[in-house]
Amino acid sequence: MCVCDIAASCGHSESAVSHALRLLRANRVVRVRRAGRMAYYRLDDSHVRMLLDLALAHVGHQEEAT
């Protein structure tokens, strides 16, 4: 997804999303593909997706307990 699409879907500014993506890219959580002036981001690999899914499942379990 591009920065503008991510910002629209999560309700944050493009500047905030761009900053967060820069940190994620530095820590190899996401990778970037450039097409002209546009930058498209995706998760770095399947292990990152697995960790994200586990974290979301964990949050869901905590919400059910309360």
VOGU-3710 file (C-alpha; in Angstrom, 3 decimals, decimal comma):
1> mcvcdiaasc> 0,000/0,000/0,000  1,119/3,564/-0,513  1,447/6,054/2,346  -1,735/7,903/1,370  -3,814/4,676/1,388  -2,394/3,572/4,739  -3,068/7,032/6,217  -6,662/6,988/4,939  -7,343/3,506/6,296  -5,969/4,168/9,788
11> ghsesavsha> -7,069/7,798/10,173  -3,617/9,304/10,728  -1,808/11,988/8,768  0,447/11,030/5,878  3,340/12,610/7,754  2,777/10,413/10,817  2,397/7,286/8,696  5,521/8,113/6,698  7,512/8,556/9,908  6,256/5,243/11,317
21> lrllranrvv> 7,046/3,448/8,061  10,568/4,882/8,088  11,106/3,336/11,535  9,575/0,028/10,466  11,746/-0,035/7,343  14,881/0,661/9,405  14,013/-2,338/11,581  13,254/-4,528/8,545  9,567/-4,974/9,375  8,422/-3,527/6,047
31> rvrragrmay> 10,050/-3,143/2,651  9,477/-0,476/0,049  9,023/-0,595/-3,722  9,234/2,667/-5,611  7,325/3,449/-8,787  8,189/6,964/-9,879  7,296/9,287/-7,004  5,088/6,681/-5,303  6,404/4,328/-2,629  4,537/1,103/-1,895
41> yrlddshvrm> 5,081/-0,706/1,390  4,563/-4,340/2,335  5,511/-6,570/5,214  9,087/-7,793/4,860  8,341/-11,536/4,976  5,945/-14,214/6,203  7,539/-14,284/9,658  6,570/-10,653/10,229  2,994/-11,467/9,187  2,919/-14,426/11,591
51> lldlalahvg> 4,121/-12,231/14,476  1,537/-9,573/13,638  -1,244/-12,183/13,531  -0,139/-13,569/16,915  -0,070/-10,088/18,445  -3,581/-9,338/17,167  -4,865/-12,676/18,476  -3,301/-11,913/21,859  -5,020/-8,528/22,017  -8,305/-10,235/21,129
61> hqeeat> -7,906/-12,698/24,003  -7,312/-9,873/26,475  -10,440/-8,046/25,279  -12,544/-11,197/25,722  -11,310/-11,653/29,311  -12,468/-8,182/30,410
//
